[in-house]
Every structure is written in C-alpha cells, then in structure tokens.
Amino acid sequence: MTVAEVLSVEALLERARGLADAGPRQLLGITGAPGAGKSTLAAQVVEAVGPAARLVPMDGFHLAQDELRRLGRELRKGSIDTFDANGYVSLLRRLRRKEPTSVWAPQFRRELEEPIAGAIEVPPEVRLVVTEGNYLLIPNWPWDEVRALLHEAWFLDLDADLRRRRLVARHMAYGRSEQDARAWALGSDEANAALVAGTADRADLVVRLAEPPPG
C-alpha cells in the first residue's frame, strides 16, 4: 500500500510553480477518488501560477446526457465508461506538443449537466496545463496513454469517511434528496473510488493535505 505524504497546500503550490518554470510547457495531472478535493486543489494551483497556467479538467469529456440514456449508463454517470477517453487523450497530446495557435478544450457545465465544446482556451504561451479527474492513472487502454503524457502526476488522498460526507453534501447541493445523495455516494461513487484507489502507485506524489479544504 502506498503511504501518502502529509503536505500543506502551499508546499504543493511551490512545487507547481517550479514545474511551470521548467518549461516550455508542462502537464500536471491531479487525481484521486471522487470527493478527494481534486478540483479545489487544481484551481488553487492555476490561481497561484497565474496567467501562465490553465485548468483543463477531464470532466469536459463526459458523454452527453442523451448518449448516456441511449447506452443505458445514465444512472452510472461518472463511471469510467461514461467518458470519451480517446478524445481526452487526443487533447492532451495536442496540449503537450504545444501547437502554435490556441487549443480549445471542452468544459463540463454543472448547471446543464452537459459538456460544452470549445469553452476553455489554452494559448501557446501557457507553460503549465493542469488537468484533474478520477481516471488519470488507469493502466488500461486508452487511459494508459494519459500517464505517459503527463510530466507529473499527483494522487490526492483523503480520509474515506470525510470524503463520503463531502460527496453526500455535494450531491445535495446539486439538488438530490439526502436519501438519493447517500445512495449515489455509497453506490456509483464508491465503486469508482475502489477502481481509482489501485492506481496511486503510478503517481509521482501521493499526498494527504495537512488542512483539507472544504468539499
């Protein structure tokens, strides 16, 4: 079992600044189980680095709601087979090779529960691209290509009970009843967490924040 280092957010931000300075463009992946705090940390990194950084989350590659219904996967949204993995890998390839013009990435809009194409611009002068999501370190094709494209990967660990409580609160904040929120957090989310847990040893850094941010 991989042992997590306990680090402050500031220590991670300093590490990210160093990565940005390594140039000409670095790709940093932040992964972990659902509710671990990936999106919060990724946003903090981008804010700390400033205009030289962009956040390109994996969740922009969610399949559309109509397609999830057609495929019978709507009730498992967030599971590994509800993403366009090949599309995500293709985008990371373009970002890594640093094209001479802007690359446009999709963004998942929570208020719509849909991905929107061309919503995130990554200009050629961006030196650090931060991407976050559950499945960045999955060793099976085509997800296995993600790890090879990342210059550095962090696995964010969090106490399991706290992580589940945060997930329930998040689902309720987006309109689910407490009963439905618990069912989702302990069902689909927990199955995804079990899958992701086995990938921590593929990260450059496994970290547990000294002061976890609010969920």
C-alpha positions in Angstrom: 0.0 0.0 0.0 1.3 3.4 -1.0 1.8 5.8 2.0 0.7 9.3 1.5 2.9 12.3 2.4 1.2 14.9 4.5 1.9 18.3 2.9 0.5 21.8 3.0 -1.3 23.4 0.1 1.5 26.0 -0.1 4.1 23.3 -0.5 2.2 21.9 -3.4 1.8 25.3 -4.9 5.5 25.9 -4.7 6.1 22.6 -6.4 3.7 23.6 -9.2 5.4 26.9 -9.7 8.7 25.1 -10.1 7.1 22.8 -12.7 5.8 25.8 -14.6 9.3 27.3 -14.7 10.7 24.1 -16.1 9.1 24.9 -19.5 8.5 25.1 -22.3 5.1 23.5 -21.3 4.4 21.0 -18.6 1.3 18.9 -18.0 0.4 18.3 -14.3 -2.3 15.8 -13.5 -4.2 15.7 -10.2 -6.1 12.5 -9.5 -7.8 10.7 -6.7 -11.2 9.3 -5.7 -14.4 11.2 -6.1 -14.7 13.8 -3.4 -10.9 13.9 -2.6 -10.6 17.6 -3.4 -9.0 17.4 -6.8 -10.9 20.3 -8.4 -10.3 22.6 -5.5 -6.6 21.9 -5.4 -6.3 22.2 -9.2 -8.0 25.6 -9.1 -5.6 26.8 -6.4 -2.6 25.7 -8.4 -3.8 27.6 -11.5 -4.6 30.7 -9.4 -1.1 30.6 -7.8 0.8 30.2 -11.1 -1.3 32.9 -12.7 -1.8 33.6 -16.5 0.9 31.1 -17.4 -1.4 28.2 -16.3 -4.7 26.8 -17.5 -7.1 24.3 -16.0 -8.4 21.6 -18.4 -10.5 19.1 -16.4 -11.2 15.6 -17.5 -14.9 16.1 -16.9 -15.2 18.1 -20.1 -15.2 14.7 -21.8 -18.4 13.4 -20.1 -20.7 11.8 -22.7 -23.8 13.8 -23.4 -27.0 13.0 -21.4 -28.8 11.8 -24.4 -26.0 9.4 -25.2 -25.8 8.1 -21.6 -29.6 7.4 -21.8 -29.2 5.6 -25.1 -26.3 3.5 -23.8 -28.2 2.7 -20.5 -25.4 4.4 -18.4 -27.3 7.5 -17.1 -27.5 6.1 -13.6 -23.7 5.5 -13.6 -22.7 8.9 -14.8 -19.1 9.5 -13.6 -18.1 5.8 -14.1 -15.1 5.2 -16.4 -17.2 4.2 -19.4 -19.2 7.4 -19.3 -16.3 9.5 -20.7 -14.8 9.9 -24.1 -11.4 8.6 -23.2 -9.9 8.7 -26.7 -11.0 12.4 -27.0 -9.3 13.3 -23.8 -6.1 11.5 -24.7 -6.1 13.3 -28.1 -6.5 16.7 -26.4 -3.6 16.0 -24.0 -1.4 15.1 -27.0 -2.1 18.4 -28.6 -1.5 20.3 -25.4 1.8 18.5 -24.8 3.2 19.3 -28.2 2.4 23.0 -27.8 0.8 24.0 -31.0 1.5 27.5 -32.5 -2.2 28.6 -32.1 -4.7 28.2 -29.3 -6.1 24.8 -28.4 -9.7 24.8 -27.3 -10.9 22.3 -24.7 -14.4 21.3 -23.6 -15.8 22.2 -20.2 -18.5 20.4 -18.1 -21.2 22.8 -17.1 -22.7 21.5 -13.8 -25.8 23.7 -14.2 -26.6 22.0 -17.5 -25.2 18.6 -16.6 -23.6 18.7 -20.1 -20.1 19.2 -21.6 -19.7 22.3 -23.8 -17.2 22.2 -26.7 -14.6 24.9 -27.2 -15.2 26.5 -23.8 -11.5 26.7 -22.5 -8.8 28.4 -24.4 -5.2 27.3 -24.0 -3.0 29.9 -25.8 0.5 28.8 -26.9 2.2 30.9 -24.2 0.7 28.8 -21.4 3.5 27.0 -19.6 1.5 24.8 -17.2 -1.6 22.9 -18.1 -3.3 21.4 -15.0 -5.8 18.5 -15.6 -7.7 16.7 -12.9 -10.0 13.7 -12.8 -10.6 10.3 -11.4 -9.0 8.1 -14.1 -5.7 9.7 -15.0 -3.6 6.8 -13.8 -5.8 3.9 -15.0 -3.4 1.4 -16.7 -5.8 0.1 -19.3 -6.1 1.3 -22.9 -6.8 4.1 -23.8 -6.5 5.6 -20.4 -2.9 4.3 -20.0 -1.8 6.9 -22.5 -2.7 9.7 -20.1 0.1 8.9 -17.7 2.7 8.9 -20.4 1.5 12.4 -21.5 1.8 13.9 -18.0 5.1 15.4 -16.9 4.0 14.9 -13.3 1.0 13.3 -11.6 -0.3 13.8 -8.0 -2.7 11.4 -6.3 -4.7 13.2 -3.7 -5.7 11.1 -0.7 -8.4 11.9 1.9 -9.9 10.1 4.9 -12.7 7.9 3.4 -15.4 8.9 5.9 -14.7 12.6 5.3 -14.7 12.0 1.6 -18.1 10.3 1.6 -19.6 13.0 3.8 -18.4 15.6 1.3 -19.9 13.7 -1.6 -23.3 13.5 0.1 -23.2 17.2 0.8 -22.1 17.9 -2.8 -24.9 15.8 -4.3 -27.5 17.5 -2.1 -26.2 20.9 -3.1 -26.9 20.0 -6.7 -30.5 19.1 -5.9 -30.6 15.5 -4.8 -32.5 14.5 -1.7 -30.5 13.3 1.2 -31.6 9.7 0.5 -30.6 9.9 -3.2 -27.4 11.7 -2.3 -26.3 8.9 0.1 -27.3 6.2 -2.4 -25.2 7.8 -5.1 -22.2 8.4 -2.8 -22.2 4.9 -1.5 -23.1 3.3 -4.8 -21.6 4.6 -8.0 -19.1 7.0 -6.4 -17.8 4.2 -4.1 -17.4 1.8 -7.0 -15.4 4.5 -8.8 -13.3 5.2 -5.7 -12.4 1.5 -5.4 -11.2 1.5 -9.0 -9.1 4.6 -8.6 -7.5 3.5 -5.3 -5.5 0.9 -7.1 -3.7 3.5 -9.3 -2.0 5.5 -6.6 1.4 3.7 -7.1 1.6 5.2 -10.6 1.7 8.8 -9.3 4.9 10.8 -8.7 3.4 12.1 -5.4 0.7 10.6 -3.2 -0.4 13.4 -0.8 -2.8 14.0 2.0 -3.3 17.7 2.7 -2.4 18.8 6.2 -5.5 21.0 6.1 -8.1 19.6 3.7 -10.2 22.4 2.1 -14.0 22.3 2.4 -15.7 20.0 0.0 
